[in-house]
Amino acid sequence: MIDRATYKQLKHYSKLQMERFLTEYYLNAAEDALDSFIERLKTEKGIGPRTREKIEKIRSEVFSHGGGRHDRAKPD
């Protein structure tokens, strides 16, 4: 969720700043969803440690977007 102060800053962003913010926000949300998915896999019968490791390896490759993980996308 975006707080009011962040919303006010966003209103004054250039196109490039907005693209960066939204990209980071999207990646954080997607990564959180995938984390939840992987946690759910740990409880699923028939999916062993090797399969989970493969999935986590692919996740790492897909989400290696440089800046690392942030709890929330913050404006510049």
SVG drawing of the C-alpha trace seen along z (x, -y; Angstrom):
<svg xmlns="http://www.w3.org/2000/svg" viewBox="-3 -18 26 55">
<polyline fill="none" stroke="black" stroke-width="0.4" points="0.0,0.0 1.2,-3.5 1.1,-6.0 -0.1,-9.6 3.4,-11.2 4.5,-8.8 1.4,-9.5 2.1,-13.3 5.6,-12.7 4.4,-10.5 2.2,-13.3 5.3,-15.3 7.4,-12.5 8.7,-12.6 7.9,-9.7 11.3,-8.1 10.9,-8.4 7.4,-6.9 8.6,-4.0 11.4,-3.2 9.1,-3.4 6.4,-1.2 9.0,1.3 10.5,1.7 7.0,1.8 5.9,4.5 9.0,6.6 8.7,6.4 5.0,7.5 5.8,10.4 8.7,11.5 6.5,11.5 3.9,13.5 6.5,16.0 7.8,16.3 4.3,17.1 4.0,19.7 7.3,21.4 6.3,21.4 3.1,23.2 5.1,25.7 6.9,26.7 3.7,28.1 2.5,29.9 2.8,33.6 4.8,34.9 7.1,31.9 10.4,32.7 13.4,30.7 15.1,31.1 12.1,29.8 11.9,26.9 15.6,26.1 15.1,26.1 12.2,23.7 14.1,21.5 17.1,21.4 14.9,20.3 13.4,17.7 16.8,16.3 17.7,16.0 14.4,14.3 14.5,11.9 18.1,10.9 17.2,7.3 20.3,5.8 19.1,3.6 18.2,6.5 15.0,6.9 13.2,3.9 10.2,4.0 8.5,1.3 9.4,-0.7 10.3,-4.2 10.5,-7.2 13.9,-8.7"/>
</svg>
